[in-house]
Amino acid sequence: MFNKKTDYALNKMDSTAIIYTDAEGTIVRLTRDNFSSLDEFLKWKAWSDANYHITEKSNHLYLDHTLSMTGLSESVAVVPSPELIEETRQATRCHQRLCAELVMKLRVCLTETQFRRLWMYYADGMSEKQIAKLEGVGQQRISKSIVTARKKAKKFLSFQSKNRG
């Protein structure tokens, strides 16, 4: 975005003066009256315009490829530690292993059809109507199959957990 308050913008917008900011931050205007001749003023006006333009372009090269941290929350700048990354990976692997074990247990206690329909319903997010259309059967048959599969799975898994402890 173009900032109209920069030295470059102020100097460029005023063709009758050379504008700059002094060391104390005060904006100074040098007009034709501050020079010995019009040619002298025009020479320095052209130089200041060109110099400000070069400076502005170099600032854009830098600023256009950076992101200001102003206004961003601290969480954006936080980098997780290698230990936390490894701990997260291990937790993910453990979760995946437990899920795989659960799937294997479900395969044991359900018929192939029940497992397939349960998988399509929960894992694939398909509706009973979509499954019925895919398998060429009525929706009621799919619904009953899923309900029966859930009951068998719940009974099997609760039996498994009781025998563990």
C-alpha positions, 0 to 999 in steps of 0.5 A: 500500500502506498503511504502518502506521508513518506518523504518520497510521497510528500516530495513527489506531490509538491513540485514547488519544494524539496521536502525532507525530514530533519534529524529531529523529525521535523518536516522541512520545505526548501523552495525556489527562494532557498536557492541562488537560481531556478536552475539550481533548484530544479537540479536539486529537485530532480536529484531529490526525486530520483534519490527518494525513488531509489530509496522507496524502491529498495524499501519495497523490495524488502517490505514486499517480501517480509511479514510484519509481526505487529498485530499477530498473536504470540502463538504464531511465532512459537516453534515447537521443540524437537521433543514435543514433535517426537512426542506428538509423532509417538502419540500419533503412531500409538493411536494408529496402532490402537485403531488398527487393533480395534478394526481387527477386533471388529472384523473378528466379531462381525460378518463381512457384510456387517463390517463393510456396511459399518465401515461405509457408514462411519469411516466413509461417511456414507448415508444408509440410502447411499449404501443401499443404492451401492449394494442394490438393496433396500435402505431398511436392510442396511439400517438393520445391518448397521444396528445389529453390527453396532450391538455385536461390536459393543457387546464384543468390546465390553466383553474384551475390556472386562476380561482384561481387568 
